[in-house]
Amino acid sequence: MNYKNHIQKVLIYIEENLKYDIDLDVLAKISGYSPYHFIRVFKEATHLTPLDYIRKRRISEIVKQMETDDRALSEIAFEFGFNSKENFTRAFKSEHHILPSEYKKAQNSLKLYDKLELETEPLIITPEILPIPCFDLIVYYSDEPYPPHFWNIYNCKKLSKKLSGGCTYEDYGVCIFNNAKQKIDYFVGIKKEEANGDISGTMEIRIPEGTYAVFNTPKTDHFNFVNTIHLTWEYINTVWLQQSGYERTGDYEFESYIENSRIFSEKIYIPIKKVQKASVLS
C-alpha cells in the first residue's frame, strides 16, 4: 500500500505536538484518510495504533529527559501531558514492567520508541560461522511474555550479581520453542562456573555443541540499544536465513552482553545447519 508519504506527514505532526493535545480527527485529516481508514493504515505502517504510538513516544522522551534534567519527574511528565506523577508511573510500569525509580537507579537499557522514519536504510550484518563447544548456564525462567520486560526486572533487581555473588559477568538470554505449549520459552542467567552466589529459584540448561551463526548487533547508544537488538533479530529472521543457505537446528538460540559495559552491542547466536536440497527424481 502506498501510504508512506501520508503517514510520514502524520508522524512529523505528532513530533511537533508531543507536548500538546493531539486530536485523532486532525491526524486523519493530515493523512487524507477517513478516521476509520486512517487508524487501519497507521497501524499497518507502524504496527501500533496512533494512541499507542503517541503514548510510547511521550514515555520515551520523558525517559531521555530523566537522564539530564534535574527537574522533578512530575514536572517533566506534566510537560508531556501526564496530569500527575502517579499517572505517569502507571503508564511507565505498564510499558516497562518496572517503576521509574527502579529504572533511574539501575539505568538499564529499555525498549524505547524514537521518532519513526518509514524510509530507512536496510540493515546488513555478516555473521561469523563458528563451532561453539557445549556449556552450561544457571538461569531464571521468564514469566513475562515479552523478553525485554524480563530483562528490565533482571537488571533492576541485580539478579546477575545475585547469581555471581557480586561479580560482573556476561549475561545470557536464551530462547527455544516449546512444542508442547506452542510458545517461546525464554531464560536469562550466567555461565554455571560463574554462578557462585544465590541460585535459588533458578534452573540449569545446557547449550549444545554445534555450528552457530554469530551476529554482532551494530553499536549504538543507551536509548537505541534494545531497538537495535530487535532490528537485528528481524534481519536474521526475515533476510539472512532466507538467503544464507542455512536453516535453524531448533536448539537453543541465545544473546549475550554485559549491561554495565555501556558498549551497547551484543552477540546473537543462532545454531544452524546447511539446508538440505530436495533430491530430484529422474
Residue pairs with C-beta under 8 A, 6 or more apart in sequence:
1 41
1 44
3 41
3 44
3 45
4 45
4 118
4 119
6 31
6 32
6 33
6 41
7 31
7 41
7 42
7 45
7 46
7 118
8 117
8 118
8 119
9 30
9 31
10 27
10 30
10 31
10 38
10 42
10 50
11 115
11 116
11 117
11 118
13 22
13 26
13 27
13 30
14 22
14 27
14 50
14 53
14 54
14 57
15 57
15 115
18 54
18 57
18 58
18 61
18 80
19 79
19 80
19 81
20 81
21 81
22 54
24 35
24 38
24 39
24 50
24 51
25 35
27 38
27 42
27 50
28 34
28 35
28 38
28 39
31 38
31 41
31 42
33 41
38 50
39 49
39 50
42 48
42 49
42 50
42 53
43 49
45 118
46 53
46 116
48 56
53 113
53 116
55 91
55 95
56 95
56 113
57 113
57 115
58 80
58 81
58 82
59 88
59 91
59 92
59 95
59 112
59 113
60 112
60 113
60 114
60 223
61 80
62 73
62 76
62 77
62 80
62 82
62 88
62 92
63 103
63 110
63 112
63 223
64 112
64 223
65 76
66 73
66 76
66 100
66 103
66 104
67 222
69 76
72 85
73 85
73 88
73 100
74 84
74 85
74 88
77 84
77 85
77 87
77 88
78 84
82 88
82 91
88 100
89 99
89 100
92 99
92 100
92 103
93 99
96 103
96 110
96 111
96 148
96 149
96 152
97 144
97 149
97 150
97 152
97 153
98 152
98 153
98 156
102 156
103 110
103 152
103 156
105 156
106 155
106 156
106 158
107 222
108 151
108 152
108 155
108 156
108 259
109 151
109 155
109 222
109 225
109 226
109 259
109 264
110 148
110 152
110 223
110 226
111 148
111 226
111 227
111 230
112 223
112 224
112 226
112 227
113 227
114 223
114 224
114 227
122 239
123 218
123 231
123 232
123 234
123 235
123 239
124 235
125 215
125 216
125 217
125 218
125 232
125 235
125 240
127 213
127 214
127 215
127 240
127 270
128 213
128 214
129 211
129 212
129 213
129 214
129 272
130 211
130 212
130 214
131 209
131 210
131 211
131 212
132 207
132 209
132 210
132 211
132 212
132 269
133 209
134 206
134 207
134 208
134 209
135 191
135 192
135 206
135 207
136 191
136 192
136 193
136 204
136 205
136 206
136 207
137 172
137 174
137 187
137 189
137 190
137 191
137 192
137 204
137 205
137 206
137 207
138 163
138 189
138 190
138 191
138 192
138 195
138 199
138 202
138 203
138 204
139 172
139 174
139 187
139 188
139 189
139 202
139 203
139 204
139 205
140 150
140 154
140 159
140 187
140 188
140 189
140 201
140 202
140 203
141 185
141 186
141 187
141 203
142 150
142 185
142 186
142 187
142 188
143 150
144 150
144 153
144 186
147 173
147 175
147 186
148 226
150 186
150 188
151 173
151 188
153 159
154 160
154 171
154 188
155 259
159 188
160 168
160 169
160 171
160 190
160 259
161 167
161 168
161 197
162 197
162 198
163 189
163 190
163 194
163 195
163 197
163 198
163 199
163 202
164 190
164 194
164 195
164 196
164 197
165 196
165 197
165 198
166 197
167 194
167 196
168 258
168 260
169 190
169 191
169 194
169 258
170 190
170 191
170 256
170 257
170 258
171 188
171 189
171 190
171 256
171 257
171 258
171 259
172 187
172 188
172 189
172 190
172 191
172 254
172 255
172 256
173 186
173 187
173 188
173 254
173 255
173 256
174 186
174 187
174 188
174 189
174 205
174 207
174 252
174 253
174 254
175 184
175 185
175 186
175 187
175 252
175 253
175 254
176 184
176 185
176 250
176 251
176 252
176 253
177 183
177 184
177 185
177 250
178 184
178 185
187 203
187 205
189 195
189 202
192 204
195 202
205 252
207 251
207 252
207 254
208 251
208 252
208 271
210 249
210 251
210 271
211 271
211 272
211 273
212 269
212 270
212 271
212 272
213 236
213 240
213 244
213 246
213 269
213 270
213 272
214 267
214 268
214 269
214 270
215 232
215 236
215 267
215 268
215 269
215 270
216 265
216 266
216 267
217 228
217 229
217 232
217 265
217 266
217 267
217 268
218 228
218 232
218 265
219 263
219 264
219 265
220 227
220 228
220 264
220 265
221 264
222 262
222 264
224 264
225 264
228 264
229 255
229 266
229 268
232 268
233 268
236 268
236 270
241 247
241 248
241 270
244 272
245 274
245 275
246 272
246 273
246 274
246 275
247 272
247 273
247 274
247 275
248 270
248 271
248 272
249 271
249 272
249 273
250 271
251 271
252 271
253 268
253 269
253 270
253 271
254 268
254 269
255 266
255 267
255 268
255 269
256 266
256 267
256 269
257 263
257 265
257 266
257 267
